[in-house]
Amino acid sequence: MYNNNIMLNHIPILKNDLFFIESFQQKEIINEVYMTFAKKSSAESKFVYTYDILKKHNKLPTKCLMINEKNNKKASKIRAQGNVQFQNKNYASALSEYNKSVMIAKNDSQDYALALANRSAALYYLEEYNACICDIHHALSAKYPNELTYKLYERELKCLEKMGKISEANLKFKDFLSHLAQSSLSKGNRKSLEVKIKKLLNQSNKKKNNDYLDKTNVIKLFGSSNKNIPSLSKFVKIKYSESMGRCLVVTSDIDSGDVLIIEKPYAAVLKSDSFEYNCRYCFKHCFSGIPCLKCTWAIYCNEDCRVKSYESGHKYECKILATFYSWPCMDHMEHLSLYIFLTAICEFGLDKYIATVRALNTDTTDPIMRGFNSSRKYLSNQFCSAYTLEGNETKRTVSDLFIRNCYAAVLVSLIKLTGLEIPDHQLGVVGESLVHIICAVSSNAHEMTQSSEHKIWCLSEKHKCLPIASALLPVLSLLNHHCDPNVVRHNYNGTIVLRAIQPITKGSQLFDNYGKAYATHSKSVRHEMLSSQYHFHCECKPCEEDWPMYNVLSKQPQSECIVITNINLDLFKTQSVQLYKIISEIKTKKSDGLCYIKFLFSHLAFLHNNIKKPYVEYCDCQETIKEIFFITTDKFIIEDSNCNSIELL
């Protein structure tokens, strides 16, 4: 059963950095470079040295690549490929091609309108009726041929009928008739189509809305929010220890399922294969998105997100993404670091940004208060909370730190290409800050995932759990690692929700898992990763006792489990049978399991209190709960801080 679908994994660093050092190795000066770098007395001087030597060896970008620009001819060709897929009834493939065409076409062109209209057709057959209607409205407001508009009105009526919105469809029927009259169809064909649609509406019985949302599934923080850290439950507080640094501790007994953190990232960037279907600003899954007006790299769920994204950093990012992703060693982690910088620059301007980072770099505040603002609040949407996250620079090797300075040098060069002027006397501070951001991202960034399954069709046939973005979340980054974590996270369209995944006693620390749990990875593999990437030695109970992995536990019969209390064995067996019945229903897709969630939490508490871990059934119960919340994210709403419910569309 154990599938290790951890919703947000800390991201490992895997890339070939030879691009930066190969010329130094060939000239046999790499040791000299490292020694000179190491002798520099400050982080600022280390960056300036790195920047100058890379510039001297032509390792930095000097111009923007003019690729992936808006191109109607290319958009038309891609739309034609989509038409072939559509005719073959490969609607998911057609949707992908039409989406690319929407992103590539110039927004004031007929090609753009045609791509939107065709995308609406694919969405109709994929039963995405709300998205289909959105695309219809977008196409009608663009340069869609007037004589063909009746087709879009007809499709909208069919969507409304499928959704059971017959009254609304009847009101729209007049619009359909007026545009049908403007079509080039013969009088006989127009009449025939009119009768056909009228008959469809007359015969339809009211249906439940396919997108009906159970308003009872409201996600809210357990016990309301912490007054100083609003993303936290009031039953969680921040503490500091010399051995573990900052950590989060509960001030009350916590039950499995209690929501302890609800957080939006300070900054996040989509992975390249998620550009087409997720909003660049809020990260919602959107099939009827509207593209950036200038580049082909971003799509948005609405105009509001498009404007906010542009003003918060995309206006710079937009110009250099093609160059960024074509440059050696630049990936989503460096993209996130770049976007954090651009977000701050858009908020502060360069001079105030430099003053801010200088103040934060020299801040001698009590370690527990690092990142809190002047009002003594730790807010996820403020730069000070993000910038003060640990980067472990002092624990890194010279070669590791040099490479990260190389990344920063590339980012500074790209930033200059956006037109943002960085005077020479400020270059070192900007570079130093970017090095810290890069280090903080490598130690704290998380991967946001979402299910690839949607209704009866799937965008990806290979992966059920799709990584869509890299994100920096200042509050969630305060969690320390454990190989048997007591919390789990899920992504609700860009908002991350953290729940307890086992009972937690008052005074205990909240523990995350940094990507390798005892059930899925051996002790040696876990320790190697934690040491190389996070610079610490794990001493949790599964490590100290060397707990067996799941593949070993799964062979253990129930009769060999260690019972630590006097329990009703018949009840134990009955509940175990029920658990595996639920697992079977989920595996065979007979149920999404949400109706069983209370039983599963109850059974998990029963196992936690009565059976010694590690135990296979405990793992199976936890993983079933994780899976249910993962596949039912569209059935929940999140309550905001003002107690308003926000629908997840």
N, C-alpha and C positions, 0 to 999 in steps of 0.2 A: 504493500500500500504506500510505503514512504516514497514520495516523489520529489522531495526537496524543492518544492515550488515556493521558495522564500520570496516574498513580494518585493522587497528592496534589498539587494545584496550590495555590500561594499564592493567597489570595483577594483579588480586587480590591474596592475600596470603591465601591459604586454606590448612591447613595440621594439623595433630595431632602431637603435640610436647611432648606428655607425655613420650615418650621414654627417653628423657633427664632428666626429673625431677621426674619420678615416684618413683625411689629409695630414693630420698631425701624426698619426701612426706611420703613414708612408714616409714622412720626413723624419721619423724617429725623434719627435719632439713632444710626444704626448705627456711623458713624465715631467718635462720642463713646464708644460702648460699647467698641469695639475699642481705642481709645486708653487708656481707663481700665483695661481688662483688661491691656493690655500694660505699663502702668506699675506694676502690682502686683509687689511685690518677691520673692514666693515662690510656688511652685506651690500651696501651701495657701491663701494669700490670693486667688489667682486663682480657685480653686474656690469659695470662700465668696462672692466677688463674683458669680460666675456663678449660683450657687444662689439667692442673694437676689434677683437681678434677674429670673430666670425665675419664681420664686415670686410676685414682685410682679405679673408680667404673666400669671399663671395658665397657665403652660406646664408645670406639674408635676402628676403624678397625685396625687389626694387621697383616693381610695377604690378598693377592689377591685371589679372588675366580677364580678357573680355570674352568669356564663354558663358553659356547658360543664360543668355539674354532672351527677352521676349521675342518670339519669332512665329508669325502667323503661318508661314509655309510649313514649318516643322510641326506646328500644332495641328494643321489640317491633315498632314500625313499620319500623325499619331491617332487622330480621330478616325481616320479611314481604317487603321489597324483595329481600333475598337469596334468599328462596324462589322468587321469580319467575325470577331469574337461574339458579338451580339447576335449575328445571324446564325451562328452555330450554337446559340443558347448558352454560351460560356459567360454568364452575366457578371460574375465576379472579376474575370479577366477583362471584360469590356469596361467595367467600372474603373479599373486601374488605368487603362489606356485613356479613357475620357477624362479622368482626373489629371493626368499628365498634360493633356491637351488644354484643360482649363488653366493650369498653372503657367503654361508656356505662351499661350495666345495673348496678344495685346488686349487690354481690358476694354478698349473702345472699339473693338473690331467685331465683325459678324462671326468670325471664327470662334471668338470667345463665347458668344451667345449660342452658337450651334453646339459647342462642346458642353455647355451647361444643359441644354435641352436633351442631348443624347445621354448625358450622365443621369438625368432625371428618369429616362426610360429604363436604364439598367437598374436604378434604385427601385423602380416600381416592381420589376420582376424579382428583385431580391427582398421584396416586402418591406422596404424601408420607406414607408409612406410619408412620414413627416419630412424626412430628408428630400424625398422626391418633390414634395410641394414647395420646399424652400428653393430648390433648383429651378422649378418652374417660374417662381416669382423673380428670381435673379435673371433668368433668360428673358422674361418679358420686359424687364427694366433695362436690358441691354439691347443690342441691335439685332434682335431676332426678326426674321422676315415676317412682315405683317400678314401675308397671305397664308402663313403656316401656323399662326398663333392658335387657331382653333384646335390643333392637335394637343397643345399644352393645356388648354382649358378642358379638353376631353379627358386628358390624363389626370388632371386635378380632381375632376368629378369622380373618376374611378377610384382614386386614392381615398377620397372622402367616403365613398360607398363602402370600400373595404374596411375602413375604420369605424363604420357604423354611424358616421356623422351625416345622416340623411337630410336633416333640416338645413344644415349648412350647404350641402350639395344642391338642394333645391333652390337656394338663394343664388348660388353660383351658376345655375343652369341658364339664366338670362344672359350672363356674360358669354357663356359658350355659344348661345344662339347668335348673338350680335357679331362675334368673330367668325362663326361658321358662315355667315352671310357674306363676309369679305373674302372668303376662300375662292380658289380657282376651281373648286369642285363643280360638277354639273348640278343643275337644280335637283335632278332625281337622286343623285348621290348625297347631296346635302340633306334632303328629306329623309332618306334612308338612315343616315347617321343620327339625325334628330330623334327619329322613332326608336332607334336602338338604345340610345342613352336614356330616353324618357322611360322606356320599358324597364331598363336596369334599375332605375331609381324607384319606380313604382313597385317593383317586385321585391325590393330589398326589405328585409326586416331589420329593425335596429339591433346593432351588435355592440358588444363591449369593445371599447377602445383597445386596440392591440398594444398600445403603449401605456395602458393603465398602470399607475404606480400606487403601490400599497402605502398609503400615507402613515400607516402605523410603524413602518420600519424607519424610524428617525434615529440618526446617529447623533449623540450628544455626549459631552464630557461627563464622566462620573463625578457627581457632586458639584457641578459648575466649574468655572475656570479659576486658576491661580491668579491672584490680583497682580503679581509682579511678572509672571510669565504666562500670558493669557492662553497660549497654546496648550498649556498643561492643565490637568485636573487639579482642583484645589487640594486633593489628597496626595499630591506629589510635590516634593521640594528638592531644591538643589543643595548638594553638600560638596565638600572638598576633602580629599585625603592625599597625603604625600605619595602614596604608592599608586593610586589610580587616578589622581587629578579630580576634575569635576565629575560628579555622578548624580543620578536621580534616585531618590529614595521615597518610598510610600509612607504616609503617616497614618494609614488605616489598613485594616485587612482588606485585601482585594480579591474578588471572585473572578474566575475565568470569564472572559467576555466583556469585562468592564473597560470602557474607553478611557484611556489615560492621556493621550495626546491627539490633537487634531491640528495639523500644520500645513500651510502652503509654503513652498520653497522660496528662499530669498531670490534665487535665480535657478534656471534649469534650461537645458538645451535638448532638443529632440535628436535622436539618432537618425542617420541619413535615410534608413528604410522606414522611418515614421513620418517623414516630411509631408507625405501625401494625405494622411488620414487623421492627423492630430493637430489641433490648434497650436500655433507657435507661441501664443501668449499664455493661454490658460491650460493647454494640454488636453483639453477635452477631445474625445474621439468624435470626429465630425466627417460625415460622408458628403455633405453639401457645402463644404467650405469655400470661402472666397480667397483668392490669392493676393500676395503682396503686389502692389501696383508696379514695382520696379524689378524685382528679381523672381527667379523661379524656384527659390529654396523654401518658401514659407507659405502656409495657408492658414486661414483663420475661420473661426466658427461664426463670426459676425463683424460688422464694421467697427464696433466699439473695441474689440480685441485688436483689430488691425491698426487702429489709431494708437492705442495704448502701447502696443509692441513697438511701433515705429518711434514713438517719443521716448521709450525707456531703453533704447539701445539698438534696435534693428536698423535705424537710419544710418548708423555707422557699419554695423555688421553686414548689412545688405550689400555693400560695395565690395567686400573682400572675401565673402564666403567661397567663391570659386577658387581664388588664390589660396585661401587657407587650406581647403581640403585637397588641393593638388600639391601642397608643400610636404616634403618628407617629415614623418613623425608627428604631424599634426592630426589629432583625433578628437573625439568628443570630450575628453577630459580637458584638453587644452582649449577647446571651444567654450566649455563651461567657464574656465578661468578668464578667458577673454570677455565673456558676456558679463561676468560679475564686475569686471573693471568698467565696461561700457555702461552698465546700469548705474554704477556709482558716479561716473562722469556726467551722465545725463541728469542726475539728481543734484550734484554739487558744482559742476564745472571744474576745470583742471586745478586752479589755484586752491580752492577750498578742499578738493580731494587730497592734494599734497599736504595741506595743513592738517587734515584729519588723520591721514596715515602716520604722519610724523608724531602727532599726539598719541595715537594708539601704540606706536612702536616704542615710545618712551614711558608709557603708562605704568606706574608702580602700584596700581590699585590692588587690593586684596584679590588673590587669584579667583576666588569664587565670584567676584563681581565683574570680572572681565567681560566686556560686551554689553553690560547694562548701560542704558542711556542716563542722561542727567536727572531723569525722573525715577531712576532706580527700577526701570522696567527692561526686560530682555525680550525684544520683539523680533519676530522672524523676518519682517520686512525692512529691517534697518541694517545698514552696512556695518555698523560697529559690531553687531552680533555675529555677522558672517566673517568679518575680517579677523576677529580675535579667536577664532577656532584654532586649535593646535595644529601646527605644521610639522613638528618634530625636526626642524632644521638642524638643531644641535646634535641630533642622534644620527644624522645621515652621513654617509661616506663622502669623501671629497669628489669622487667620480659621479655619485648620484646628484650631489648639489650642483656640480658643474653642468650636468645635462639639463637640470631644471632651470638654470640660468640661460642655457641655450634656448630652451622653449620660450622663456620670457623675452629674449632678444628678438626672436622671430615675431612674437606678438607685438612688441613695441614697433617693429618695422611695419607690420600690417596696420597697426593703429595710425601710424603716420600716413599710410597710403589712403586712409579714409578722409584725409584733409584736416584731421585734428592735429594742430601744431603742438609739439612738445619741445620747448626751448632746451638747448644743451645743458643749461645749469639745473634743469629739472629732470633730465633724462635718468640720472642715477636713482632718484627717489621713486620715479614711476616704475623703473625696472625692478628695484628692490621690492616694491609692493607687489608686483606681479609674481615675482619668485615666491613670496610668502603665500599668495593666493593659490598658485600652482601646487605648493606643498600642502596647504590646507585642504585643497580639493582632493589630492591623492590620499589623504588620511581620513577625509570626512564625507566625500561625495557618495551618493547612493544612486542605485539604478531603479527607475520607476518601470513597472511592468503592467501589462494588461492582457486579458485573455484574447486569444486570436479567434475564439469561437463567437459567432454572433448569429442568433436564431438558427436557421437551418443551413447557413453557408459560412464559409471560412476564408479569410483573405490569405491565410498561410496554411498549407496542408502539412507542413513539417513541424511547426512549433505550436504548442497549446499556450505557452507562457511567453509572451513577446516583450523583450526589453524595448521601451520606447524612448526613454530620456535619461539623462544624467542630471542630478539635482543636488543643490546644497541646501540643507535644512538645519538651521542653527540649533533648534531645540532637540530634534532627534539625534543630532550629532553629539549630544551630551551623554548618550547611552554608551556604556562600556560593553565589552564582549563577554559572552559565556558560550560554551559549547552545547549547553542545554538551555537555550534562552527562555525567559518567562513571558516574553511579549512577541507579538507578530504584527506586521504592518500590511495594509492594503491601500492601493491607489484608487481613489474615487475621482476620476477625471481631473487629476492634478492636485487634489487635496489628499494628504496622507493621514490615515487613521491608524493609531496604534492601540491594540487591545491586549489585555492579559490573556495568555494562552495556557496558564496554569494558575492555581491559587497562589497568592503572594501574601506573606504575613507582614504585619505592621513593622516598620523599621528596616525592611529588606530593600535591597537595591534592584532597580529595573535593569535587566540585562538583554541586550540585543545579541544577534549572531552576525559576525562579519563575513559570512558567506560559506563557512565550513563548519558544519555541526558534527557532533560525535556520531550520529546515526548514519551519516553519509561519507565521512572522511576519517581516515585513521589518525591516531594521535600524532604521529610523526609528520603527516601532511599538514595537519592543522597548525602545529608548532612552527613548521618551516614558513608557512604563509604569514602567520601572525608576527613572527620575528622579522622577516624581510620587509614586510609592508607597513606594519604598525609598531614595530620596535618594542615589543614586550613579550614576556614569557607567561603563558596562561597557566594558572594554578587552580582552575575550577574543579569541581568534584569529578566530572567525567574524565578529566585529565589525570587528576591525582589517583583515581581508582581504575583508570584505563578501561572505561566502559566499552563493551563490544559494540560493533557497528550493527546496523539494522539487519543486514544479511545473515548475521549470526543469531541475533535475537529472534528473527522470524522462524527459526528452526526449533525454538524452545517451546515445548508443550505447556499448556496452561497449568498443568499439574505441578510443574517445576517452579512456578512463580513463588516469591517469598511473601507470605501474608504477614503483616506486622500488627494486626489487630484481630479481635474476634468478629468475624463477619458471617453473614448469612450466605453460605456457599451456593445455595439454590438461586438466590437473588443475583449473585455474581454471575452465574452461568446464564441466567435469563437475560440479563443486561448485555452480556457479551454476544449472545446470539442476535439480539436486536441491533447492536453496533454493526456487525458484519452483514446483516440484512440491509441496513442503510447504505453501507459501503457498496454493496452489490447494486442497489438501485441507482446510485450516483454513477457508477462505472458503466452501467447499461443505459444511462440517460433516461431512466424511468422517472427520476425525480432530481431536482436540484438540491434537495436535502434541507432547504431552509425551514421547512415545517418541523424538522427534527432537532433544531439547534438547541432548544432548552434541554431535551433529553441528553444530548451530547455533552453539554456543559455539566449537567448533573452527574453523568457517568464519569467524566474526567475528574471531577472532585472526589467521587467515590474511589477511583483508582489511586488518586494522589494521596488520599488519607489512609488507604488500607493496604496498598501493594508497594513493595520496595522497588524503586527504579534502579537500573533500566528494565523496562518491560515492554514487549512488542505491542501489546494492546494499548498501552498508554500512548505510544508513538502513533498508532493507527487512529486513535481517537483525536489526537491533536491535529494530525494531517487532514482528517476528514473535516474538522471545523475550519481549518485554513482554506481548504478547497471550496467549501460551501460559500464562505464569504468572498472568495476570489471570483467564483462564477456567477454571483448574484449582486455584483456591485450596482447594476442598473435598477435594483429593487429597493434602494435606500435613498433617503434624503439626509442632508447634513444640517444640523441646527447651528446657525451662526451665533456670534457672541451676543447679538441682540435678541436671541430666542426666535429668530425667523427661520423658517425652513427653506432650504435651497434645493430645488429639484436637480437631480443628476440626469441630464438628457442624453 
